[in-house]
Amino acid sequence: MNRPWATFLWGAATAAHQVEGGNVGNDIWLLENLPDRGGGFREPSGDAVDHYHRYEGDLDLLAGLGLNAYRFSVEWARIEPEAGRVSMAALDHYARMADACLARGLTPLVTLHHFTSPLWLAQAGGWDEAGAADRFADHCARVAEHLGDRVAAWVTFNEINLASLGFELAPARRARRLEKLRAAAASRIEASRFSTFLTHDGRAPEVLARAHILAAEAVRAATGAPVGLTLALPDLQATPGGEAHRDRVRAETQDRWLDLAKGDDFVGVQTYTRELFGPEGRLPPPDGEALTLTGWEVYPQALGHAVSYAAQRTGKPILVTENGIAASHDPERADYTRRALEGLAVARAQGTEVWGYVHWSALDNFEWMHGYGPTFGLIGVDRRTFARQVRDSAHWLGDFARRHPEGP
């Protein structure tokens, strides 16, 4: 498929639960509000950054920077708070968001599932149950029909491979923590089990793959816009003797999902760092290397490598749907982004088709189990007043976008 918009997309992204506030009807809200937060969440999301009510002002800031795209997600639990009961008010809200983007020259990119699911789905077995695929496809059809041609591109699942990646990189620790979360959540709602996108078991990958296929078909039936999914694609590297471990993790957490994406119109690449493997398995970041606020190695070169690999594996155009850094000092953010874009430029020069670059994130937000500690935002947010502060790195990216309308 040829690029469906006139110029390269330069944008920023958010996710509904991380910025809207008050998403009381989904599974993650339950987990983060357990008595001890399930032993996993640093703090609850609460009001987040009140983007639900303040989105127009936030879009004004993004457009004023010189960006031309905004990626946001819809909250399924707002749209369908009970199974089969649809909120037209919620659908209208997201349609107004898309209209507000268009009015400001921002291309709307919409994600249909960004980690959170309605609580009623989790109570029914979540993504461990085959019926979830059909329910999700119904949700996607409903949203696509309502928003229609306002949306330039659709993402079914955000990081559909995230759970498998987590289990491969930290299997014992992740399994213990998630089992504790599942048990605590099931007890709270007096259910026999509780399963979410982040805590599913071995049956879920097949259910998710089918859900993506059905959802993509539903969206294509409602709109002519391109459809894809996004993948968490750290740059997997092997030191001598670590090739077998690297290749096994790549096959399970990347290749199987990239192969699924061969049926899509594009691949959404989300890359932040690299992962190293030695003869005994996964290695920690090298001694002396700088780390982000999330504990990841600062390695902006990962983006170009991941983009090239995804394109080679699938033969599809690439849309960078997330890339960024959690940094306490803003100059680090601009430096990281500059170096990441240098790698993206190399990938493009070598023949990779890239439709756009969308920075994570537009705003400081609720970073899941990390809470509000990691600051990814191009725009800072005062947690008490919700006042926005446009950072210098945001101006740097906007200026770069203006000077490179056809990409880096």
C-alpha positions in Angstrom: 0.0 0.0 0.0 1.3 3.5 -0.9 1.5 6.0 1.9 -2.1 7.2 2.4 -1.3 10.7 3.4 0.5 13.5 1.6 3.5 14.0 3.9 5.5 12.2 6.5 3.7 12.0 9.8 5.4 13.7 12.8 3.3 13.1 15.9 3.0 12.2 19.6 1.0 9.5 21.3 -1.1 8.9 24.4 -3.2 6.0 25.7 -6.6 6.5 27.2 -6.1 5.0 30.6 -2.8 6.7 31.1 -4.1 10.2 30.5 -7.9 10.4 30.7 -8.5 9.7 34.4 -11.5 8.0 36.0 -11.5 4.9 33.9 -13.3 3.0 36.7 -14.8 0.3 34.5 -11.7 -1.5 33.3 -9.5 -4.3 34.6 -6.4 -2.2 35.3 -8.4 0.2 37.6 -9.3 -2.8 39.7 -5.7 -4.0 39.9 -4.2 -0.7 40.8 -6.8 -0.1 43.5 -6.4 -3.4 45.3 -5.6 -2.9 49.1 -1.9 -3.3 48.5 -2.2 -2.6 44.7 -1.7 -6.2 44.2 2.0 -5.9 45.1 2.6 -4.5 41.7 1.4 -0.9 41.1 3.2 1.9 42.7 0.1 4.1 42.9 -3.4 4.3 41.3 -4.1 6.3 38.2 -6.9 8.4 39.7 -7.6 11.5 37.6 -4.5 10.8 35.5 -3.9 14.1 33.7 -7.6 14.8 32.9 -7.0 14.6 29.2 -10.6 13.5 28.8 -11.7 17.0 29.6 -8.6 18.9 28.5 -7.9 17.3 25.2 -8.6 20.4 23.1 -6.0 22.5 24.9 -3.5 19.6 24.6 -4.1 19.3 20.9 -3.6 23.1 20.6 -0.1 22.6 22.1 0.8 19.8 19.8 -0.3 21.6 16.7 1.5 24.7 17.8 4.7 22.8 18.0 4.5 21.9 14.3 3.5 18.3 14.6 0.9 16.9 12.2 -0.3 13.7 13.8 -1.8 12.5 17.1 -2.2 8.9 18.1 -4.8 8.2 20.8 -6.7 5.2 22.1 -10.4 4.7 22.8 -11.4 3.2 26.1 -13.5 0.1 25.5 -14.9 0.1 29.0 -16.3 3.6 28.5 -17.9 2.6 25.2 -19.3 -0.7 26.4 -19.5 -0.4 30.2 -21.5 -3.6 30.4 -21.5 -6.5 27.9 -23.8 -5.5 25.1 -24.7 -2.1 26.5 -23.1 0.7 24.4 -22.6 4.3 25.4 -23.3 6.6 22.4 -21.9 9.5 24.5 -18.6 7.8 24.8 -18.5 7.1 21.0 -19.4 10.7 20.4 -16.6 11.9 22.7 -13.9 10.0 20.6 -15.5 11.3 17.4 -15.2 14.8 18.7 -11.5 14.1 19.6 -10.9 13.1 16.0 -12.7 16.2 14.7 -10.6 18.3 17.0 -7.4 16.8 15.6 -8.5 17.5 12.0 -9.5 21.1 12.8 -5.9 21.6 14.0 -4.1 19.9 11.1 -3.4 16.8 13.2 -3.9 13.4 11.5 -5.8 11.1 13.8 -4.4 7.7 14.4 -6.6 5.6 16.6 -5.7 2.5 18.8 -8.7 0.3 19.6 -7.1 -1.6 22.5 -4.2 -0.1 24.6 -3.8 -2.7 27.4 -7.1 -2.1 29.2 -10.2 -4.2 28.8 -13.7 -3.9 30.3 -13.9 -5.5 33.8 -16.7 -7.7 32.6 -14.4 -9.2 30.0 -11.7 -9.9 32.6 -14.4 -11.5 34.9 -15.4 -13.8 32.0 -11.9 -15.1 31.5 -10.4 -12.3 29.5 -8.1 -13.2 26.6 -7.9 -16.8 27.8 -11.4 -17.4 26.4 -12.0 -17.8 22.7 -15.2 -15.7 22.8 -13.1 -12.6 23.6 -12.0 -12.4 19.9 -15.6 -12.0 18.7 -16.4 -9.5 21.4 -13.4 -7.4 20.4 -14.2 -7.5 16.7 -17.7 -6.2 17.6 -16.1 -3.4 19.6 -13.8 -2.5 16.7 -16.6 -2.5 14.1 -18.7 -0.2 16.3 -15.9 2.3 16.7 -14.8 2.3 13.1 -18.4 2.7 11.9 -18.9 5.7 14.3 -15.6 7.5 13.6 -15.5 6.5 10.0 -13.3 8.5 7.6 -12.1 10.9 10.3 -9.4 8.4 11.2 -6.3 8.0 8.9 -5.0 4.7 10.3 -6.2 2.2 12.8 -4.2 0.0 15.3 -6.1 -3.0 16.7 -3.8 -4.0 19.6 -1.1 -2.0 21.2 1.9 -4.2 21.7 0.1 -7.5 21.2 3.3 -9.3 22.0 3.9 -7.6 25.4 2.9 -10.5 27.7 5.0 -13.0 25.8 7.9 -10.6 25.8 7.7 -10.1 29.6 7.6 -13.8 30.3 10.6 -14.5 28.1 12.7 -11.7 29.5 11.9 -12.3 33.2 9.9 -15.5 33.4 10.0 -16.4 37.1 9.7 -12.9 38.5 6.9 -12.0 36.1 5.0 -15.2 36.7 5.0 -14.8 40.5 3.9 -11.2 40.4 1.2 -11.7 37.9 -0.2 -14.8 39.7 -0.4 -12.7 42.9 -2.2 -10.0 41.0 -4.7 -12.4 39.4 -5.5 -14.1 42.7 -6.0 -10.8 44.6 -8.3 -9.5 41.8 -10.3 -12.6 41.6 -10.8 -12.5 45.4 -11.9 -8.9 45.3 -14.7 -9.5 42.7 -15.6 -12.9 44.2 -14.8 -14.7 41.0 -13.1 -18.0 40.3 -10.5 -16.4 38.1 -9.4 -13.0 36.7 -7.4 -12.6 33.5 -6.4 -9.4 31.6 -4.3 -8.5 28.6 -1.3 -8.2 30.9 -1.9 -11.4 33.0 -3.1 -14.0 30.5 -1.9 -17.6 30.2 -0.7 -19.9 27.4 -4.0 -20.0 25.5 -4.2 -16.2 25.0 -1.7 -15.7 22.0 -4.0 -17.7 19.7 -7.1 -15.8 20.9 -5.3 -12.5 20.4 -4.2 -13.4 16.9 -7.7 -14.4 15.9 -9.0 -11.2 17.6 -6.6 -9.1 15.5 -7.6 -10.8 12.3 -11.3 -10.4 13.0 -10.9 -6.8 14.1 -8.9 -5.8 11.1 -11.6 -7.3 8.8 -14.3 -5.4 10.7 -12.4 -2.1 10.4 -11.7 -2.6 6.7 -15.4 -3.3 6.1 -16.3 0.1 7.7 -13.5 2.3 6.4 -10.8 2.3 3.7 -8.1 3.5 6.1 -5.0 1.2 6.7 -5.1 -1.2 9.6 -2.2 -2.7 11.6 -1.0 -3.6 15.0 1.9 -2.4 17.1 4.7 -4.5 18.5 7.1 -4.0 21.4 10.4 -4.5 19.5 13.4 -4.0 21.6 16.6 -4.5 19.6 17.7 -8.1 20.5 21.5 -8.5 20.4 23.7 -11.4 21.2 27.2 -11.4 22.7 29.4 -14.3 21.7 27.7 -17.5 22.7 24.3 -15.9 23.2 22.9 -16.3 19.7 20.7 -19.3 20.5 19.1 -17.5 23.4 18.6 -14.4 21.3 17.1 -16.3 18.4 14.7 -18.3 20.6 13.4 -15.1 22.3 13.1 -13.4 18.9 11.2 -16.3 17.4 8.6 -16.4 20.2 8.2 -12.7 21.0 8.8 -11.0 17.7 8.8 -13.2 14.6 5.5 -15.0 15.3 3.8 -11.6 15.6 5.6 -10.0 12.7 4.4 -13.0 10.6 0.8 -12.2 11.8 1.3 -8.6 10.6 2.1 -9.7 7.1 -1.6 -9.6 6.5 -1.8 -6.0 7.6 -1.3 -2.7 5.8 1.6 -1.5 8.0 3.5 -2.5 11.1 3.6 -0.3 14.1 7.1 -0.4 15.6 7.6 0.6 19.3 11.2 0.6 20.4 13.0 2.1 23.3 16.1 0.1 24.1 18.0 -3.1 23.4 18.2 -6.5 25.2 21.5 -8.4 25.4 21.9 -12.1 25.5 24.9 -14.2 26.5 25.6 -17.9 26.8 23.5 -18.2 30.0 20.6 -16.1 28.7 19.5 -12.5 29.2 22.2 -10.1 30.4 21.8 -6.8 32.4 22.7 -3.5 30.8 26.5 -3.1 30.4 28.3 -1.6 33.4 28.6 2.1 33.2 25.8 2.6 30.7 23.2 5.3 31.4 19.7 4.1 32.4 16.3 5.7 32.0 13.9 6.3 34.9 12.3 2.9 34.0 15.7 1.2 34.4 16.3 0.6 30.7 19.6 1.2 29.0 19.7 4.4 27.1 20.2 3.0 23.6 18.5 5.2 20.9 20.3 3.2 18.1 17.7 0.5 18.8 15.0 2.2 16.7 16.8 2.0 13.4 17.7 -1.6 13.9 14.1 -2.6 14.9 12.5 -0.7 12.0 14.8 -2.4 9.5 14.2 -5.9 11.0 10.4 -5.5 11.0 10.4 -4.3 7.4 12.6 -7.1 6.3 10.6 -9.7 8.1 7.2 -8.5 6.9 7.7 -6.6 3.6 5.3 -4.0 5.0 5.6 -0.2 5.5 6.6 0.9 9.0 4.9 3.4 11.2 6.9 4.3 14.3 4.1 4.4 16.8 6.2 4.8 19.9 9.7 5.9 20.7 11.0 8.0 23.6 12.7 8.1 26.9 11.7 8.5 30.6 14.2 11.2 31.7 14.4 13.6 34.6 16.5 16.0 32.7 14.9 17.2 29.5 18.1 17.7 27.4 18.4 13.9 27.6 15.1 13.6 25.9 16.1 15.8 22.9 19.5 14.0 22.6 17.9 10.6 22.7 15.3 11.6 20.1 17.9 13.1 17.8 20.0 10.0 17.9 17.0 7.7 17.4 16.0 9.8 14.3 19.5 9.4 13.0 19.1 5.7 13.1 15.7 5.9 11.4 17.3 8.0 8.6 19.8 5.3 8.0 17.0 2.6 7.8 15.2 4.8 5.3 18.3 5.4 3.2 18.7 1.6 3.1 15.3 1.2 1.5 12.9 0.8 4.4 9.5 2.5 3.8 8.6 4.5 6.9 5.3 6.4 7.0 5.9 8.4 10.1 7.4 8.9 13.6 5.1 9.2 16.6 6.9 10.1 19.9 5.9 8.6 23.2 4.6 10.4 24.8 2.7 13.7 24.3 2.1 14.1 28.0 3.6 12.9 31.3 1.2 10.2 32.3 0.4 7.2 34.4 3.1 4.7 33.5 1.3 1.5 34.6 3.1 -0.3 37.5 5.7 2.5 37.6 3.0 5.1 38.5 3.7 8.7 37.8 7.4 8.5 38.5 8.7 8.1 34.9 8.4 11.2 32.8 8.1 10.5 29.1 6.2 13.6 28.1 7.1 16.2 25.5 4.7 18.2 27.7 5.1 18.1 31.5 2.0 18.0 33.7 1.7 19.4 37.3 0.2 16.5 39.2 -1.7 18.9 41.6 -3.0 21.6 39.2 -2.9 19.8 35.8 -1.0 22.8 34.4 0.9 21.9 31.2 4.5 22.9 30.5 5.8 22.5 27.0 9.4 21.2 27.3 12.3 22.3 25.3 12.5 18.8 23.8 9.1 19.3 22.3 10.1 22.5 20.6 13.2 20.7 19.3 11.1 17.9 17.8 8.6 20.4 16.3 11.4 22.4 14.7 13.0 19.2 13.4 9.6 18.2 11.9 9.2 21.5 10.2 12.6 21.3 8.6 12.1 17.7 7.5 8.5 17.4 6.1 9.4 14.2 4.3 11.0 12.5 7.2 14.5 12.3 8.8 
